[in-house]
Amino acid sequence: MEVVDIIEVVYENGVLKPLKPLKLKEGQRLVVRVYEGDVVRKTEKFRKIIAPEKFSESPEEYLLKLREEKI
């Protein structure tokens, strides 16, 4: 599966609502994986240490892959 985007949402009245507009096509189906906390903010400190050009994926994708391997 390809990571299309990483977004923040808020859960209100039984619905996940994105905090920013999404670049998706109407009717597009997705698989959503829910994590507590903000993965992107947690990776910002690693951006200063890890240069993106050293990796084939973004720091967010790399950390998500590491997290999936531990599950």
N, C-alpha and C positions, 0 to 999 in steps of 0.2 A: 504494500500500500504506500502511496505517495503522500507526504505531508503537504497539504495545500496551504494551510495557514495555521497560526496559533493565535487564538483570540481570548480575550477576557469576557466573561459573561456574569450576569447576576441572576440568581434564581428568585423569581417573584411569582406568587400565585400559581405555582405548579409549572411555570414555563421558564426556560433558559433564555435570557435576553442578552444579545451582544451589546457591549458598551460602545462599539464603533460600527459603522456600516460595513457590510460584508460584500466582497467581490465574488458573488456567486450567481449562477444562472437560476432563474425561476424554475422550481421543480427539481433542482439538483439534489441528489441523495448523497448523504455523507455518513461516515461512522464517527461518532463522538466519543472521545475518551475523557473522563472527568478526573481532574486532579485538584486537590485542595491547595490553594495558594497560587501564586503567579510564577510559572516556570520561566517566563521571559525575564522578570525582575531578578530571579535567583541566578540567572546566567549572566547578567550584566557585569558582575564582578569578575567572572571568568573571561569576558571579552577583553579585559585589560591585560590578562595573562596569556590567553590563547589567541594567537593571530589567526583570523579566519582563513588566510591563504594556506595554512598548514593542513587544513582539513577539506575533504570533498563535500561535507555538509556544513550547515550553519551550526553554531554552538547549541542552539535550541534543539535541533534535530539530533545532535550528538548526545546531549543529556537525556532526551526522551528515549533514545536507543539504549543507553545504559540502564535507565530505569526499567524498560521492558525486559531486559535480560535478567534482572534480579527477581522478576515476578515469577 
